C-alpha cells in the first residue's frame, strides 16, 4: 500500500478537545507550535487512593533518600495517584517521571484522562549511592485545559516524586472543517435555494450576481487547503474567491467551474488564514451557479524522514532477504505491517475479520535438543514454507530449552527449561569456558537449529530472525547473568550461523529497549521489544518506541514482534510511533475478546494504516532490487530461411553480473542462454510466417529486465514443389458454389498408413482458390485395418483447420456396410450470424465442421477422443490466455468451449469438442486490478477467467492470495470440465439443498471425485488442502481420460490452496489433455 496514512484523514481522538462551533460547523484545527515550557508537578499535589500515600520518610532500611517527598507504592496492595495538570493547547507532550527506587527496576501503569497509556519502566538506578532518578514515559496526548495523569501500581516497590510535562513541538487537533454556504452573508442578488437534490446541509446559495461571505475560524496562522461544492447547470462558469476581503491589500483569485448538472467538489488550492476569525467570499464573476459548502483542511507539517538505510549487516544476504528489507524500509513510518503468532491464529483472524495478517511468527522451541530428547516433534518449518508460499512474511523466535541442567520437577518441568527458574544451566560459565561441555552444548544446539534455517534458505525464504528475545527480563536463562553474557551469546550465534553455516537468509532482530543490552550495530538489522499491556489497552506504546529509536539513533527499523494488545492504528501516526510491524501473541491474547475485542480486531485489520497479506507487493522476493537496463539496445536477425534464424543482441547493462538471457517468440519464452552469450539459433519455424522475437536479461538476483529489444522476422516461403503423394496433397479446383471434394482411395489411404508417426495417420489436403467448403472422403473399410496395425488416431488437415479423432471412436460409429467417411470443413459467411454473435466475435472467422458416414451426420463424441485445430492470428498486444473458442448454437447464441487454448508455437487454437458444429476463436476482455504473484499464476487466472470458470471478488479485484474453500474448489472443477449433473444429489449433512455450490458438490460425489468425513460432513467452508486438491485432480484426470500424473508434494501436503494456486492446478490439467 503506497498510501501514507500519517498525513491522510485523521480520526478525532476520543479524548481530544472539540473546540468552538462556528456557524453550525465543527471547525477542525491544524498543527500549531506549542509555546508552553516544561512544568513540574510535585508528589504532594497528587490525589492518592488505596494503599498509595504521600511520605517524606525513607522506605524500609534505606538511608539514601534526600528528596522532598514521594507517593509511596512500597506495599503490595493496590493503590493509585492522580496528578491534575494543565495544557496550554491540545496536543502531544513529553512526560518524565521522577521516581524513588532503592530496590532495582520497577514498572508503573500510566493512564491519561482515564485512558490506559501502557506500562512505564522505571530502570534500576546505576549511580552508586543514589536511589532517585528520572525516567521518560514518552509522549502523551493532552487536551487544552484540565487533564489527569494517573499512576497505578504495576510491579515492584517504588515511589513517585514528581512529573514534568513539556511540549512535544507539535499540537495535534482534528483536521477538516466544513461550512455550509446557506449560513453565510448574502449580497447583491445571491439567494438561498433548496430545490433538487445532491446538496449538503439545508440548501445552497444561487449566485446570479452578488456574493456570499462565509465566516470561518482558525486557531493558528497558517496555510489551509480550500475545497468547495458547486453546481454549474448553465455551462462553464468562473467564481472569484477572496480571503479576508476587508483587509488592506486583499485580492481575489479565479476558479474555473466546469459545467455540471450535479453538485461536485473541487479544490481551490491553498489559502492563508489568520489565527481566529477570517472571511472567505465568493463573488459572482461569471454568474449563474450554485455554491453548496466549503471545506478547510490544515496543511500538514512536513514529516520527518527516518534515516534507516536499505542494507543488511550480512554482505552476502540472499536476494529475498535484501528485497524484504527494502520493502520494510520503504514502508517504515507510512504503515504498520500486521502479524500474528502461530498460523492457526492467523487463520482464525481471517474468519473473524476477512483479512489475513501479512506476517506470521513461528517458534523453533520443539527443535531444541533437550525437548527432542523428551519426544517432541515439530512441523514448524513446514508451516513456515506453507506461509511463505502463500506470499506471507516469516518471523521466527526460539524459546531455547536449555542445553542441559533441566530441573524437571512439578512446576519446573523439562519443557519449561527455557525459563531461568527451571534450569541450572549457567550461560556465563559456558561462555567463559570454551573447552567446557556446556560451551560445546551451546554450539551443538545452534547447529541443530541451523538445519531448519538452512531448509528455509534452500526454499528461498527470508526470515526475520529474533533469537534470545526478552533477555533483559532475566526470566529466560540466556539473560539470567546480565547483559554481557547475553550479548556475547548473541554474537556467538551470529558468527556461527552466518560464517560457519553460511545462512544468508536471516534478518537479525534484537529484542531489548536498553542500550546496556544492545550487542552492536554490526550484528543487528532491526531493534525491537515485546510489550504486554493490560487487556483493552490499545495505546501506541510511544515511550518504548522512542527509547528504541534513541538506542539506534534512528538508523535501524523498530518493531513490536510480540504484543498482548494491538496498538490502535488511529493513534500510531498521531504519536509518531512508527512500529515497522506488530505480532500478537497466541491463544487468549488474540482469541478471548478481552485483550483484543472483536470490534478492535475488525478495526485493526481493515484499517488503511495496517498492511495485511493481500496488500503485500506481488514482487516481494525481488522488491527494490535493480533490474538490468538496455542502453542503445539492438536485436538483429541473420541467416533467415524457411525454418531457421540467427538472433544476436547487445546493449544490456547492470550493476550486477548478467547471468542469463531469455529469448521470447511471440510473447512466449522460447529459450534461456548463459549471460556470456550474445546470440541464439532459432529453429523449427514455419515457412512464410512472421514472428516477433524479444530478449531480456537477468542478474544474479534473478531480477529480469523489462523492455528489452525486439524484432519482427518473416521466414522465407517454402519452394514450390510438385506433390508426389496424392494422399497428402490434392488441390483440384473448387466446384460450383465454392465446394471442393478431396477423395482418397484405398491405395492412397494405405500409403498414408504406411507413413503414420506416433500412432497417427496424417491426411492433408490443400483448399482450392475460392473454396468455401472442403470435403475429405476416406474409405471406411480401412479403419479396422489401421486399428489392427496398432494405429490410434487419424488427423485430417486442410491447412486452416484440422480434425483429429481416435480410430476406436470412429470405428464405434461404423457398421459392416459403411463405405465412406466424410470430414467437412466450411467457412461461414459472417452475414449469416446473429448481430450479437458478430459483435462478440469481432470479425473472427467462423468454421462449420462436420463428420458424415455415408451421408449421415455423427453428432456426439467423447471429448478426449476428438481434437480440432484452427488457424488464429494473435494481435500484437493480445493476451494469448484470453483467446477462447466459441460454439455457435443453432439459435445464434455463443457458448465457450472451456478446454480451448491458443498454442503460440503453432499459432493455432486447439480444443476438444463433444460434437461438430460451428466454431470461432476470439479474445475475451479479462482485467483485474491485482495480479498473481508469478507469470504462471497470472496466466492461469486469465485462462480460467476468460472461460468463465473463475470470477473476481468485486471492485475489479481477483485477490489471488485468498484461500479457496472446499466448496469453491469443487465448483471450479465441475465448471472447468462441464461435469454438472442436474439429477445428482449428495449425502453430506452440512451441504444445504439450495446452496450455490450444492449442484457441484452433488455431481462431484456422484462421480466419485470427493469423499466426505467420518462424521458425514463435507466441510464446504473449510480451506482446501493441497493434498485433497491433488486427489480430486487425479480422479478428474482418470474420469476424462487424461494421463496426468499424481502429485507427491509430501512436504506441503497439509498446506492449503489459495485462489491463484487453484487456478494453476485446474488450468494445467485442462491443457494436459493433449
MARMAR-402198 format. One record per residue (C-alpha): z, y, x. Coordinates in pm, whole numbers, padded with zeros to 5 digits, always signed. Layout:
<sites>
ZYX
...
</sites>
This chain:
<sites>
+00000+00000+00000
-00105+00325+00157
+00099+00550-00077
+00377+00743+00097
+00645+00732-00168
+00874+00972+00011
+00657+01266-00081
+00548+01122-00415
+00712+01175-00750
+01089+01152-00719
+01317+01049-00998
+01619+01264-01075
+01931+01119-00919
+02179+01048-01192
+02446+01243-01010
+02227+01543-00918
+02297+01871-01092
+02046+01974-01361
+02012+02349-01323
+01935+02620-01577
+01684+02553-01856
+01414+02819-01880
+01204+02862-02194
+01297+02517-02312
+01164+02352-01995
+01358+02172-01724
+01281+02363-01402
+01292+02133-01102
+01364+02276-00763
+01238+02238-00406
+01397+02165-00076
+01586+02474+00045
+01765+02538+00370
+02136+02499+00318
+02349+02776+00464
+02686+02611+00434
+02854+02532+00767
+03095+02243+00824
+03402+02228+00601
+03716+02032+00680
+03945+01881+00418
+04287+01761+00536
+04451+01444+00407
+04730+01644+00247
+04480+01788-00003
+04369+01449-00137
+04492+01279-00453
+04635+00932-00387
+04662+00628-00613
+04827+00287-00596
+04963+00187-00258
+04791+00475-00076
+05026+00759+00022
+05033+01067+00241
+05251+01018+00551
+05326+01207+00872
+05528+00932+01042
+05367+00668+01261
+05278+00323+01135
+05463+00013+01245
+05565+00026+01609
+05302+00282+01707
+05428+00579+01911
+05093+00737+01995
+05005+00920+01673
+05035+01301+01701
+04824+01421+01402
+04920+01638+01106
+04947+01352+00861
+04728+01086+00706
+04663+00888+00391
+04814+00552+00461
+04633+00226+00388
+04884+00034+00600
+04972-00208+00323
+04775-00495+00184
+04793-00359-00170
+04505-00176-00345
+04501+00199-00319
+04269+00497-00316
+04247+00859-00205
+04020+01122-00359
+03913+01446-00193
+03783+01727-00416
+03510+01912-00229
+03271+02198-00294
+02897+02212-00217
+02702+02538-00196
+02385+02367-00320
+02271+02028-00440
+02157+01808-00151
+02243+01583+00141
+02549+01644+00358
+02677+01478+00674
+03017+01319+00618
+03256+01248+00906
+03593+01077+00872
+03896+01142+01091
+04099+00823+01098
+04413+00670+01241
+04376+00308+01358
+04611+00164+01619
+04503-00194+01539
+04131-00202+01614
+03818-00198+01399
+03860-00145+01023
+03641-00090+00713
+03684+00156+00425
+03493+00175+00096
+03332+00507+00003
+03250+00643-00344
+03080+00980-00405
+03119+01131-00750
+03222+00791-00880
+02921+00608-00739
+02957+00350-00464
+02816+00462-00129
+02873+00142+00066
+03131+00034+00322
+03204+00254+00624
+03306+00105+00956
+03593+00264+01144
+03531+00141+01501
+03804+00028+01736
+03918+00326+01944
+03808+00287+02304
+04017+00561+02465
+04338+00420+02608
+04644+00587+02465
+04460+00720+02162
+04491+00593+01806
+04286+00862+01628
+03912+00916+01623
+03627+01043+01410
+03351+00823+01260
+03028+00914+01089
+02979+00798+00732
+02617+00912+00736
+02471+01133+00466
+02598+01171+00111
+02438+01341-00190
+02646+01622-00340
+02574+01843-00637
+02622+02217-00638
+02986+02294-00715
+03266+02037-00756
+03237+01684-00612
+03469+01395-00530
+03482+01189-00210
+03691+00877-00273
+03813+00613-00027
+03932+00270-00136
+04099+00021+00089
+03833-00204+00238
+03956-00422+00522
+04250-00387+00760
+04531-00137+00809
+04435+00225+00880
+04486+00586+00778
+04253+00873+00678
+04345+01207+00845
+04066+01434+00722
+03699+01457+00630
+03433+01709+00729
+03114+01796+00542
+02813+01969+00693
+02467+02042+00557
+02209+01776+00649
+01945+02053+00687
+01771+01991+00356
+01887+02021-00002
+01712+01789-00243
+01682+01851-00613
+01433+01742-00879
+01069+01820-00819
+00843+01921-01106
+00882+02170-01391
+00663+02218-01698
+00643+02536-01905
+00473+02548-02244
+00223+02831-02294
+00329+02891-02654
+00670+03006-02524
+00506+03282-02318
+00450+03653-02386
+00111+03718-02553
-00100+04031-02532
-00445+04168-02629
-00552+03917-02891
-00417+03595-02744
-00265+03379-03017
-00069+03060-03064
-00252+02775-03237
-00174+02413-03318
-00495+02273-03468
-00646+01949-03339
-00456+01717-03109
-00402+01630-02744
-00181+01929-02657
+00180+01910-02544
+00477+02087-02699
+00439+02273-03028
+00095+02420-02969
-00121+02610-02723
-00248+02965-02659
-00604+03055-02758
-00740+03337-02540
-01043+03514-02691
-00925+03810-02487
-00596+03946-02358
-00342+03733-02171
-00039+03507-02176
+00253+03556-01937
+00497+03276-01857
+00838+03343-01706
+00938+03082-01451
+01236+03032-01223
+01258+02910-00865
+01584+02851-00678
+01430+02945-00345
+01146+03139-00194
+00852+02919-00104
+00517+02766-00192
+00465+02565-00510
+00162+02376-00640
+00041+02508-00975
-00128+02282-01230
-00212+02366-01590
-00356+02210-01904
-00653+02373-02074
-00940+02315-02316
-01280+02488-02294
-01471+02381-02604
-01724+02664-02581
-01873+02586-02244
-01789+02677-01885
-01518+02946-01851
-01305+03121-01591
-00943+03234-01605
-00766+03488-01384
-00418+03386-01266
-00173+03640-01124
+00171+03566-00985
+00437+03838-01036
+00173+04075-01171
+00400+04381-01184
+00486+04366-00817
+00312+04612-00588
+00009+04457-00425
-00008+04162-00666
-00361+04030-00710
-00505+03750-00916
-00737+03461-00838
-01005+03299-01050
-01002+02935-01153
-01310+02765-01297
-01268+02588-01630
-01539+02328-01679
-01647+02262-02035
-01414+02014-02204
-01369+01939-02573
-01034+01772-02492
-00725+01908-02321
-00734+01825-01948
-00517+01911-01648
-00644+02076-01329
-00488+02215-01014
-00489+02587-00934
-00375+02525-00578
-00054+02664-00431
+00132+02984-00524
+00419+03168-00357
+00730+03226-00569
+01037+03436-00505
+01384+03294-00540
+01490+03347-00901
+01265+03483-01178
+00885+03501-01146
+00591+03551-01380
+00257+03368-01398
-00009+03543-01606
-00340+03409-01738
-00592+03691-01812
-00898+03619-02025
-01175+03679-01767
-01449+03457-01929
-01265+03425-02256
-01254+03176-02545
-01049+02891-02404
-00705+02741-02464
-00404+02721-02228
-00154+02443-02305
+00112+02445-02030
+00174+02496-01658
+00343+02271-01404
+00512+02386-01083
+00595+02145-00802
+00761+02249-00473
+00560+02198-00158
+00748+01929+00038
+00892+01981+00382
+00689+01806+00649
+00810+01454+00702
+00944+01386+01049
+00739+01109+01203
+00916+00824+01377
+00842+00764+01744
+00805+00385+01727
+00521+00252+01947
+00285-00024+01836
+00376-00255+02120
+00584-00565+02174
+00818-00641+02462
+00623-00960+02540
+00296-00855+02707
+00147-01194+02617
+00229-01169+02247
-00012-01354+02021
-00278-01181+01819
-00089-01245+01497
+00239-01109+01635
+00073-00789+01758
-00108-00746+01428
+00216-00791+01230
+00389-00534+01450
+00100-00293+01392
+00148-00329+01018
+00525-00289+01033
+00494+00031+01236
+00224+00176+01009
+00441+00103+00705
+00765+00236+00855
+00900+00535+00667
+00636+00505+00394
+00754+00197+00206
+01007-00082+00237
+00895-00446+00262
+01072-00682+00022
+01227-01005+00145
+01439-01295+00029
+01636-01569+00200
+01500-01913+00102
+01167-01993-00058
+01319-02132-00377
+01492-01800-00441
+01166-01614-00380
+01003-01828-00648
+01296-01750-00880
+01235-01378-00826
+00872-01431-00928
+00982-01596-01251
+01211-01303-01333
+01005-01005-01215
+00643-01121-01192
+00644-01038-00821
+00694-01241-00504
+00867-01078-00207
+00638-01005+00085
+00874-01180+00326
+01081-01496+00308
+01364-01555+00553
+01440-01902+00681
+01714-02068+00888
+01693-02328+01166
+02054-02434+01106
+01981-02802+01037
+01777-02842+01356
+02094-02776+01561
+02152-03094+01769
+02518-03132+01665
+02413-03122+01299
+02124-03362+01355
+02376-03597+01519
+02560-03598+01187
+02243-03690+00996
+02097-03358+00880
+01725-03337+00816
+01520-03024+00763
+01179-02929+00626
+01229-02560+00704
+00931-02547+00940
+00704-02697+00675
+00828-02437+00429
+00752-02160+00677
+00400-02296+00721
+00356-02307+00346
+00475-01948+00304
+00253-01822+00584
-00046-01996+00429
+00023-01802+00110
-00009-01481+00311
+00362-01405+00343
+00566-01276+00637
+00810-01519+00801
+01157-01407+00913
+01388-01651+01087
+01752-01676+01191
+01957-01961+01339
+02311-02043+01232
+02358-02226+01559
+02605-02512+01524
+02800-02504+01849
+02666-02733+02124
+02999-02920+02137
+03367-02874+02060
+03336-02937+01686
+03688-02943+01540
+03578-03138+01227
+03893-03138+01015
+03924-03031+00650
+03845-02662+00629
+03682-02673+00971
+03420-02942+00911
+03143-03026+01160
+02885-02842+00951
+03085-02518+00984
+03073-02522+01363
+02870-02201+01385
+03196-02029+01287
+03438-01938+01567
+03730-02100+01386
+03556-02438+01360
+03473-02499+01727
+03642-02488+02065
+03315-02408+02245
+03365-02121+02492
+03040-01931+02540
+03186-01709+02811
+03286-02010+03020
+02949-02179+02969
+02751-01874+03081
+02970-01813+03384
+02939-02179+03497
+02565-02261+03510
+02641-02602+03659
+02868-02699+03370
+02790-02942+03092
+02840-02658+02843
+02567-02447+03004
+02327-02742+03004
+02402-02796+02635
+02315-02432+02564
+01978-02480+02730
+01925-02813+02557
+01986-02664+02214
+01747-02379+02284
+01485-02630+02399
+01522-02825+02075
+01470-02512+01866
+01168-02425+02081
+00993-02732+01940
+00998-02585+01590
+00898-02239+01710
+00609-02398+01900
+00487-02565+01580
+00472-02223+01420
+00288-02078+01718
+00037-02361+01706
-00021-02274+01340
-00082-01907+01438
+00229-01790+01252
+00414-01485+01388
+00790-01487+01341
+01046-01210+01305
+01300-01394+01519
+01666-01286+01475
+01891-01505+01690
+02265-01452+01747
+02299-01239+01434
+02623-01061+01341
+02759-01125+01691
+02986-00819+01694
+03175-00952+01391
+03327-01223+01608
+03322-01479+01327
+03037-01669+01496
+03106-01841+01828
+02827-01655+02010
+03014-01327+01953
+03367-01453+01988
+03402-01349+02352
+03279-00995+02316
+02956-00806+02378
+02883-00906+02737
+02868-01279+02664
+02658-01223+02354
+02410-01001+02541
+02391-01249+02828
+02323-01539+02592
+02054-01336+02410
+01881-01257+02740
+01904-01619+02846
+01739-01724+02519
+01464-01464+02559
+01391-01582+02912
+01395-01950+02815
+01175-01923+02508
+00931-01668+02647
+00881-01783+03004
+00978-02149+03003
+00833-02242+02663
+00557-01979+02652
+00647-01880+02297
+00449-01565+02236
+00457-01557+01856
+00810-01415+01836
+00900-01057+01745
+01255-01020+01874
+01508-00873+01630
+01856-00773+01750
+02133-00757+01489
+02413-00505+01559
+02490-00137+01494
+02699-00098+01807
+02550+00044+02126
+02806-00161+02322
+02644-00480+02194
+02281-00372+02245
+02112-00605+02500
+01845-00353+02609
+01507-00212+02513
+01326-00464+02733
+01431-00761+02515
+01440-00604+02167
+01144-00525+01943
+01340-00436+01628
+01704-00345+01571
+01887-00444+01254
+02216-00500+01081
+02342-00712+00791
+02517-00534+00504
+02716-00685+00218
+02828-00410-00021
+03030-00467-00334
+02845-00611-00633
+02630-00349-00802
+02642-00111-00504
+02278-00014-00452
+02341+00271-00208
+02085+00333+00069
+02334+00250+00349
+02232+00564+00533
+02534+00558+00762
+02435+00222+00909
+02071+00322+00925
+02147+00643+01116
+02368+00456+01362
+02089+00211+01438
+01838+00493+01485
+02079+00655+01729
+02125+00334+01930
+01748+00303+01994
+01671+00679+01990
+01419+00621+01708
+01196+00418+01941
+01240+00085+01760
+01195-00025+01399
+01515-00052+01195
+01557-00336+00947
+01802-00479+00692
+01744-00856+00733
+02047-00961+00529
+02194-00779+00231
+02403-00877-00065
+02283-00592-00287
+01936-00438-00265
+01929-00062-00198
+01785+00144-00483
+01427+00233-00382
+01467+00568-00562
+01740+00663-00312
+01589+00535+00013
+01324+00805+00065
+01560+01077-00055
+01819+00989+00206
+01563+00913+00473
+01695+00557+00501
+01367+00416+00626
+01460+00048+00648
+01149-00146+00751
+01243-00437+00527
+01530-00586+00334
+01605-00952+00272
+01861-01050+00010
+02090-01342+00087
+02057-01658-00116
+02247-01805-00411
+02475-01584-00620
+02375-01271-00433
+02029-01286-00588
+02081-01502-00898
+02416-01433-01066
+02323-01099-01222
+02636-00931-01083
+02544-00842-00726
+02193-00755-00840
+02138-00721-01213
+01819-00841-01380
+01728-00479-01454
+01781-00382-01092
+01561-00667-00965
+01280-00569-01201
+01320-00207-01093
+01305-00300-00723
+01022-00549-00720
+00797-00340-00942
+00869-00013-00761
+00585+00171-00590
+00801+00219-00278
+00853-00159-00241
+00589-00383-00083
+00553-00725-00246
+00339-01024-00146
+00036-00914-00347
+00037-00577-00168
+00025-00709+00188
-00311-00649+00357
-00552-00940+00345
-00623-00895+00718
-00258-00917+00821
-00337-01158+01106
-00571-00902+01267
-00426-00580+01127
-00480-00284+01356
-00650-00488+01628
-00958-00318+01764
-01291-00482+01692
-01589-00475+01931
-01829-00186+01887
-02205-00180+01909
-02336+00111+02117
-02713+00159+02131
-02728-00191+01991
-03055-00380+01968
-03156-00721+01834
-03504-00842+01926
-03715-01143+01832
-03975-01310+02053
-04185-01630+02061
-04210-01633+01682
-04420-01917+01540
-04420-02122+01220
-04071-02273+01273
-03902-02103+01569
-03798-01762+01705
-03601-01644+02010
-03335-01380+01941
-03186-01155+02213
-02934-00872+02186
-02745-00602+02378
-02501-00321+02316
-02169-00489+02235
-01867-00314+02386
-01497-00399+02372
-01168-00325+02547
-01106-00699+02549
-01342-00969+02672
-01604-01072+02417
-01574-01448+02385
-01816-01527+02102
-02122-01410+01916
-02208-01519+01565
-02570-01532+01453
-02638-01489+01081
-02951-01581+00891
-02990-01409+00554
-02616-01336+00542
-02511-01694+00617
-02362-01798+00952
-02622-01987+01149
-02463-02045+01488
-02187-01938+01731
-02255-01890+02101
-02044-01812+02406
-01965-01449+02482
-02159-01468+02806
-02480-01541+02615
-02726-01276+02503
-02995-01489+02337
-03036-01775+02092
-03327-02003+01997
-03365-02037+01620
-03544-02348+01492
-03613-02522+01164
-03761-02217+00993
-04014-02232+00712
-04366-02112+00781
-04481-01781+00638
-04126-01679+00542
-03935-01356+00601
-03580-01386+00738
-03309-01133+00821
-03107-01210+01134
-02788-01038+01242
-02542-01079+01530
-02169-00994+01550
-01924-01010+01843
-01562-01132+01866
-01282-01055+02112
-01017-01288+02248
-00806-01189+01947
-01069-01329+01715
-01142-00984+01574
-01505-00959+01472
-01728-00657+01483
-01898-00521+01173
-02233-00351+01151
-02391-00549+01433
-02765-00516+01493
-03011-00696+01266
-03382-00759+01250
-03633-00894+00999
-03857-01172+01124
-04153-01328+00941
-04266-01666+01067
-04634-01746+01107
-04815-01921+00821
-04896-02289+00850
-05251-02356+00977
-05491-02471+00702
-05548-02846+00723
-05734-03092+00502
-05487-03309+00307
-05501-03663+00441
-05267-03821+00184
-05377-03783-00177
-05033-03900-00292
-04858-03599-00143
-05102-03310-00194
-05359-03286-00473
-05498-02938-00554
-05750-02976-00835
-05841-02666-01033
-05640-02572-01340
-05793-02667-01671
-05814-02470-01996
-05500-02265-02074
-05389-02286-01712
-05295-02654-01740
-05321-02888-01443
-05262-03261-01408
-05193-03446-01082
-05250-03820-01123
-05114-04080-00879
-05249-04432-00897
-05060-04740-00780
-05209-04735-00430
-05121-04370-00379
-04769-04429-00504
-04726-04733-00277
-04833-04513+00015
-04561-04265-00078
-04311-04552-00100
-04405-04661+00249
-04321-04314+00382
-03989-04284+00199
-03698-04149+00403
-03326-04181+00338
-03390-04376+00021
-03608-04103-00134
-03974-04127-00236
-04142-03790-00195
-04434-03696-00418
-04574-03347-00364
-04845-03151-00534
-04996-02805-00498
-05043-02597-00813
-05397-02469-00853
-05466-02098-00874
-05376-01973-01221
-05193-02293-01316
-04912-02221-01564
-04833-02584-01635
-04842-02872-01388
-04806-03234-01494
-04749-03507-01234
-04820-03862-01357
-04693-04169-01174
-04733-04537-01269
-04420-04671-01441
-04477-05023-01309
-04399-04906-00954
-04041-04803-01025
-03898-05156-01037
-04085-05243-00715
-03939-04940-00540
-03589-05042-00651
-03648-05391-00516
-03727-05234-00179
-03384-05067-00174
-03503-04716-00256
-03267-04496-00459
-03449-04189-00593
-03779-04009-00633
-03846-03640-00568
-04141-03471-00734
-04205-03138-00559
-04480-02891-00651
-04361-02606-00426
-04194-02360-00660
-03990-02635-00827
-03876-02990-00759
-03713-03263-00964
-03515-03546-00805
-03396-03835-01023
-03232-04165-00936
-03459-04467-00978
-03186-04655-01165
-03159-04367-01416
-03536-04358-01453
-03553-04735-01490
-03297-04726-01771
-03546-04532-01984
-03839-04770-01922
-03946-05068-02127
-04167-05360-02037
-04470-05179-02181
-04412-04839-02022
-04725-04717-01843
-04696-04355-01731
-04408-04133-01626
-04490-03762-01653
-04299-03478-01486
-04392-03139-01635
-04337-02801-01465
-04431-02495-01671
-04394-02120-01612
-04275-01946-01929
-04420-01616-02045
-04123-01369-02049
-04251-01215-02372
-04158-01540-02543
-03790-01484-02456
-03539-01302-02677
-03455-00940-02592
-03104-01046-02494
-03234-01315-02260
-03485-01078-02099
-03216-00815-02044
-02974-01064-01888
-03233-01234-01669
-03370-00905-01542
-03725-01027-01496
-03629-01360-01336
-03889-01636-01357
-03825-01890-01635
-03928-02254-01590
-03975-02520-01858
-03906-02868-01716
-03963-03197-01892
-03983-03571-01834
-04200-03793-02061
-04260-04165-02067
-04589-04242-02240
-04566-03906-02417
-04206-03948-02538
-03962-03689-02405
-03646-03811-02236
-03367-03571-02338
-03038-03664-02172
-02932-03785-01828
-02618-03839-01627
-02561-03517-01427
-02511-03692-01094
-02848-03871-01130
-03063-03559-01168
-03122-03262-00939
-03350-02963-00988
-03454-02717-00717
-03619-02381-00797
-03751-02108-00570
-03544-01790-00573
-03592-01461-00388
-03248-01322-00298
-03224-00944-00288
-03118-00800+00049
-02781-00675-00075
-02716-00959-00320
-02417-01194-00306
-02553-01548-00295
-02234-01686-00453
-02304-01496-00775
-02652-01646-00823
-02635-01882-01119
-02883-02088-01319
-02911-02032-01693
-03016-02285-01952
-03217-02103-02218
-03136-02264-02551
-03385-02301-02835
-03219-02010-03019
-03269-01785-02714
-02905-01785-02606
-02821-01831-02238
-02580-02093-02109
-02459-02101-01748
-02523-02424-01558
-02190-02427-01378
-02288-02662-01096
-02580-02446-00982
-02576-02268-00645
-02803-02083-00406
-02894-02251-00075
-02950-01977+00184
-03121-02214+00426
-03397-02324+00186
-03384-02002-00024
-03369-02206-00341
-03129-02261-00628
-03003-02615-00685
-02839-02758-00995
-02769-03087-01172
-02860-03066-01541
-02790-03333-01801
-03115-03263-01986
-03454-03098-01934
-03526-02762-02089
-03598-02402-01989
-03409-02268-01686
-03394-01946-01484
-03184-01819-01192
-03033-01469-01186
-02747-01271-01032
-02419-01213-01216
-02215-00898-01156
-01877-01001-01014
-01648-00732-00877
-01273-00740-00818
-01076-00456-00658
-00878-00700-00446
-01026-00955-00209
-00948-01305-00090
-00768-01348+00241
-01074-01504+00407
-01451-01504+00369
-01438-01864+00246
-01184-01787-00025
-01375-01479-00139
-01695-01686-00159
-01514-01940-00376
-01369-01671-00602
-01711-01511-00651
-01871-01853-00709
-01632-01955-00987
-01606-01611-01146
-01986-01583-01172
-01988-01909-01367
-01706-01806-01599
-01479-02080-01466
-01209-01844-01345
-01128-01491-01456
-00946-01185-01326
-00594-01086-01428
-00666-00744-01574
-00726-00395-01435
-01011-00526-01223
-00777-00743-01014
-00810-01112-00927
-00471-01145-00749
-00579-01424-00513
-00228-01499-00385
-00067-01551-00725
+00042-01908-00784
-00156-02140-01009
+00032-02332-01274
-00044-02693-01359
-00196-02584-01690
-00418-02325-01521
-00544-02574-01262
-00635-02832-01526
-00811-02565-01730
-01020-02468-01425
-01113-02830-01358
-01217-02903-01716
-01421-02582-01733
-01586-02637-01395
-01721-02980-01480
-01783-02929-01855
-01545-03210-01948
-01388-03071-02269
-01343-03331-02541
-01261-03178-02881
-01135-03513-03009
-00886-03567-02726
-00510-03549-02780
-00211-03576-02546
+00133-03737-02546
+00326-03475-02347
+00643-03340-02506
+00607-02989-02361
+00242-02915-02446
+00208-02721-02774
-00054-02821-03030
-00216-02477-03026
-00178-02364-02665
-00466-02204-02478
-00458-02498-02236
-00393-02777-02487
-00754-02896-02517
-00796-02906-02140
-00471-03097-02084
-00558-03340-02363
-00903-03402-02216
-00761-03446-01866
-00506-03702-01986
-00769-03892-02184
-00995-03908-01878
-00707-04021-01655
-00717-03707-01441
-00350-03619-01485
-00026-03804-01531
+00298-03696-01690
+00652-03709-01560
+00911-03975-01624
+01070-03766-01897
+00739-03745-02086
+00666-03385-01992
+00363-03234-01816
+00522-02917-01677
+00239-02679-01769
+00416-02370-01635
+00522-02524-01305
+00332-02431-00990
+00060-02680-00897
+00128-02853-00568
-00146-02929-00321
-00056-03296-00338
-00111-03310-00713
-00420-03089-00693
-00576-03321-00435
-00504-03622-00655
-00671-03457-00956
-00975-03361-00750
-01010-03715-00618
-01009-03852-00973
-01264-03592-01082
-01488-03688-00791
-01481-04052-00897
-01548-03955-01258
-01859-03751-01179
-01989-03996-00921
-01921-03787-00611
-01814-03937-00280
-01579-03652-00191
-01300-03776+00033
-00927-03789-00030
-00706-03515+00115
-00446-03634+00362
-00278-03299+00428
+00067-03452+00456
+00238-03155+00617
+00162-02925+00325
+00159-03194+00057
+00452-03036-00125
+00327-02680-00094
+00195-02501-00397
-00152-02371-00475
-00244-02008-00519
-00548-01874-00703
-00778-01841-00405
-00689-02189-00280
-00760-02337-00622
-01096-02160-00621
-01184-02307-00280
-01081-02660-00380
-01284-02662-00701
-01592-02484-00566
-01603-02718-00266
-01608-03021-00493
-01873-02866-00718
-02101-02810-00419
-02024-03157-00281
-02240-03318-00549
-02531-03311-00307
</sites>
